[in-house]
Amino acid sequence: MRSNYKKLGEYIRQVDERNSDLSITNLQGVSITKEFVPSIANIIGTDLSTYKIVRTGQFAYGPVTSRNGDKVSIALLKGEDCIISSSYLPFEVFKPDELLPEYLMLWFMRPEFDRYARFMSNGSAREVFDWDCMCGVELPVPPIDEQRKIVHDYKVITDRIEVLQKINKTIEDIVNLLFYNIIINNKKYNEYTVFEFGQYPSVCSIKKMSEIVDVRDGTHDSPSAVETGHKLITSVHLNSYSVNKSEAYAISDKDYNEINKRSVVNTWDILMSMIGTVGRLSLVTDAPVDFAIKNVALFKSSLLPQDVWLYLFAYLNSSFVNRYLSSFVSGSTQSYVSLEALRKMPVIIPLDSDLQLFIKTVKPLYQLLISSEKEINCLKSINFKGA
């Protein structure tokens, strides 16, 4: 063990306090995003007296890791006391003058911790990261003042990220408003045509998506992971204006080239999730693009006339497309939308004068969004190196 590293078991202990008097009704769960979230479990007729209490400043984690992919469900409770299912293990730092809970939470947020926990999980039917394994985690424990500084610096970064995310949400709302004011609800038009997913000015026309842009999809195979190579992007890696390559695994040149024979991705193409959370969009801003895609739709908007991708991206974010996708999503255990349905998607085609006005108006806004997300991604990468 490295000299400045300590066993976590020297600082933490399990907590097993039950809600025997039913005094707490705030039922929470722990997500793979490492935060407490309101539980969606049906608790009608459930005896909540057996549920475990988590107090403010305490932790809880789900020891079963096989159902979470590459993430461990673990979180520090910052809000009011809550109760959780007995499947979780609550614990606390009993030496807060030597190890700050907030500093420990930063360590739990590192991808290295998730990889370690998954590697150390054991079991045949289901993999479990048990309490002994948790106590065996090694981490650097610097002097308490240094821990406080790291936690403070982290908060400065997260506060900046929160501000940027709020600004992005405001800008996206403005883009959506401009889409409806310039294209859909333009006051200079009085006649409207109604179709299954809404209405539009009668001066506009409707075309199938495949008549406007080439729509393809990525591989549905599962290429083997390699140590170094090109990243394979799936729906979980899609951000609005970037892809999260740090969380994706690498594939060989052979597999990468094979996938790209049918679905090569270029800058200003648009990606959409087809499985799970259907309709999640990502504008490709990488230049050059060095990744392949799996179970993701590819709109080849980079081949459209200059900047028309701006309109297509706004349209794909509209309520028209949300309603369309809702009517075509299939699957009993996992939702999905077919490539055929995406190709048949109706697209409202505005007059060229309205289209050019919209593009000219929103282009600087999208430039701000792209720049802002780059800063957010940069700040997040600093977060993981901070602890």
N, C-alpha and C positions, 0 to 999 in steps of 0.2 A: 504494500500500500504506500502511495506517495506520502511524503512527510507531512504535508499540510492537509491531507485528506483524513476525514474521520468517518467512522461507521455511524450511520444514521440512528441505529439502535441506542446509541449513547445519549440521545436527546429526545426521543419520542416514546410515547406509551399509548396503548389502546385505551379507548373510553367506551364504556358500555352502560350508558344511562338510558333507561327506558321511560316511555311516555305513560307511566302507569296511572297517573291522575288525569290524563287526557287534557292537560293544561295547554298543550301546543297543538295547533291545527295547521300550521304552515308546512305542508308536505312538499318536499323537494326531491329532485334527483340530481345526479352528477353526470355531466355530459363529457364527450370526448374533446370538447373545446375547453375543458378544464375550468368549469364554472358550475355553480349550483343553478338549477333551472326548475321552474314549477313542474311538478309531476303530472303526467297525463293519465296516470293509472286510474281505473274505475275503483273507487274505495267504498262504494255503497255496500253496507253490511260488513265492512272490514273492521276488525278490532285494532284500532290505532294505539292501544295501550302497549302493544308488543313492539312498536316501532322505536327505533333508536333516536335519541336526541343529539343534535349537533349544536354546540354553543358557538357564539361569535368568537372567531379566532381559532377555532378547531378545524381539522381536516376530515375528509372522508374520501374513500376510494373504492372502486369496484375491483375486487381481486380476480374476477373472471375476465381474462384478456382476449380470449379466442373470438369473442363476438364483436370486438371493437376495431378490427383491422390492425393498423399500426399504432393506435393511440391507446393510452391508459386513461380511464375516467378517474380523475382526481382533482380536488378543488379545496381551496381555503374559504371558509365562510366569513364574509365581510358584513353581511346584513344581519337581520334579526334571527334569533334562534329558530331552528326548524327541526322537523322529524324526517327520517329517511327509512327506507326499507332495510330490514335486517340483513339483506344480501350485501350491503355496504359495510366497510370497516371504518368507524370513526377513530381518530387519534389526535393527540395534541403534543405540542412541544412543551416539555416540563422544565426545560432550562432556557427560558426566553432571554435571559441575560447573556447567554452564550450563542444562541442560534435564534435569529429572528424568524418567526413564522412567514413573514412576507419574503424574506430572502430564500427560505426553503421552497416557497411556492415558485419562485423564479427558476430554481433548479428543476422542479417538476415539469416546468414548461419547456425545457430543452428537449429537442429531438433525441439527444443521447440518452436521456432517461427513458423515453418510450422504447427505444431500441433495446436498452438493457433489460427493462421489465419484460418485454416480449421474449427475449432470449432466455431469461431465467424462469419464465413460466413453465409449469410442468403439468402433466396429466394426460390421459389418453382420450377420454370422452370430451373433456373440456380443459383448456389450459388455464392455470391459476397462478397468479403472482401473490403468494401467501405472505403472512405477516413476517415470518422469518426472513424471506427474501427482501421485504421492504426494509427490515432492520439491517440487512447486509449491504444496503446501498452505501457507496462511498461518495463523499462530496467534500469540496474544500470549505473549511470553516475559518474565514479570516476574522480578525478582531471585530468586535461588535460595531465600532464606529465605522469601519470599512463596509460592513454589511449595510448599515444605515445609509451610507453614501450611495452604494449600488442600488438600493431600493429607491432612494430619492431620484437618482438619474433615470431609473426605469420609469418612474412616474412622470417625469418630464417628457420622456419619449412617448408614453402611452397617451398623455394629455394632448400632445401634438397630433398623434394619429387620430384621436377622437375628433379634434377640431377639423382636420382634413376630411374625415369621413362625413361630418355634418355639412361641410361646404360642398362636397361632391353630391350629397343627397339633394341639396338645394339647387345645384346646377342641373342635375338630372330632372328635377321637377320642372325647371324652367324650360329645358329642351322638350319635355313632354307637353307642356303648355303651348309652346311654339308650334309643335306638330299639329295640335288640334286647332289652334287659332289660324294658322296659315293654310293648312291642308284640309282639315275636316270641317271646322265651323267658321270658315271664312265668311264674314258678313256681306261680302259683295255677291254671294250666291244665294239664291232663294229656293231653288229646286234641289231636292235630295232624293237619292235612290236608296231604298231599304234592301238589305240582304241579310242573310242568316246571322251575321256576326256584328251588325250595327248598321249605320247609314253613312253616306258620303255624298258630296256635291255631285249632281248629275253631269257636270262637265268633266268629271273624272271617269276613268274606265277601270275595269277589273281584268287582271291577267293571272294565270297560274304562276307560282313561283318559278317553275322550271322554264317558263317562257322568258323570264327576266335574267335569271342567274343559274349557273350550273350548281346543282345540289348533290353532294356525295356523302359518304360516311367513312369513318375510319375502320380499322380492322376489328373483327369480332373474335379473333384468336387471342391467345395469351402467350406472346413471345417470352422466352426465358430471359431472366435478368442477367446482366453482365456487370463486371466491376466498373468499367468505364465505357461510355458510348453515348448514343443519342437518347434523350428522354422520351418516354411513352406517356402521353398526356391523356387522362380520362376526365370525366365530368367533375370529379372532386378537385381537380387542379385548375378549374376555370375561374378566373377573376374577371371583372367587367372589362378591364383594358390591359390584361396581362394573363399569363399562365404561371402557376406555381411550380416551376421545374424542380425546386429544392425538395419537394415531397414526392416526386415521381421517380420511378426506377429507370435504369438505363437498359437499352437493348443493343444488339449487335448491328454493325453496318449492314449485314445481309438482311436482317429482319426490317431494319429501317428503310432500306431501298425497296424491299418487297411491298411494304405498306404504302410507300409513296408512289408506287406505280398507279394506284387508283385514287389516292387521296393526299397528294402533296399540298402542304399548307404554305401560303405566301402572306407577306405583310398586307394588311387591310382586308384579309378574309375574315369571315365571321364563323365562330364555332357555337354549337348549341348542344346541350346535354339531351340525350335521347332515352336514357334509362335512369330510373330512380327519380330524382328531382328534374322532371322534364321541363325544358324551356330555358334553362340557365344559359345565359349568353356571355360570350367573350369576344371582344374585338382584338384581332391579332395585331400587335404593335411591334413585335420582335423584328429586327432587321439585322442580319438575315434570320430566317426561321430554321432552327436546327432540331426540331422535335417531330415526332409522328403522333397520330391520334388513334384512340380506341373507343368504340361505342359513343362516338361524338359525331354530330352532323357537321358538314363543312359546306358553307355557302361561299362560292368562289367570287366574292364581291370585289376582289382585287382586279378582276377582269372587266368590271363595269366601267363606263365612261368616268372621267375624272370626278372624284368626290361623291359619286352617287351612293357609295357605301354609307355615307352619312344618313341619307334618307332610309336606306334599307335597315340599318341598325336601329334607327328610331322607330321604324314601323314594326320590327320584330319585338321591340319593347312595349308596344302599344296594347291596349285592351282588346283590340281586334284579334291579335295573335293569341293572347291569353285565352279568349273564349274559344278560338278555333282549336287550340291544343287541348283544352279541357274536353272538347267533344270527340277527340280522336285518340286520347290516351287509353291504352289497353293494359291488360295484365292484372292477375289476381294477387300474386305475391309481390311483384315488383312492377311499378308503372313503366311503360315505355311508349314511344311514338315511332311509327314506321317511317322509313325513308320515302315511301310512296306518298304518305300523308303530307310530309313536308314539301314534296315536289308539287302536290296539288293545292297547296295553300293559296287562297286568293290574296292578291296584293292590289291595293288601291293605287292607281297610277294618276297622279295629279297633272294639271296643265304644266307645261315646261316653265312658264313664268313663275308659278307658285313653287315649283321644285327648286329652281335656281335661287329664289328668295330665301327659301328654307335653308338650303345648303350654305348660302352666304352668311345667314344669321347664326346658325348653330356651329359652324366650323371652328370659330375661336373658343366656343364653349367646350367642344370635345377636346381641343388641344389642352385646355386647362384640366379637364378630367384625366387625360392620359398622363400629363405631367404630375398631377397630384397623386395618382396611384403609384407612379414610379417612386415618389418620395415616401409614400406609405410603405411600400415594399422594402425600401432601403432602411427605413426606421425599424421595421420588424426584424430585419436581419441583424441589426444592432442589438435588439432585445435579446435574441437568443445567445449572443456572445457576452452579454453583460454580467451574467452570474458567474 
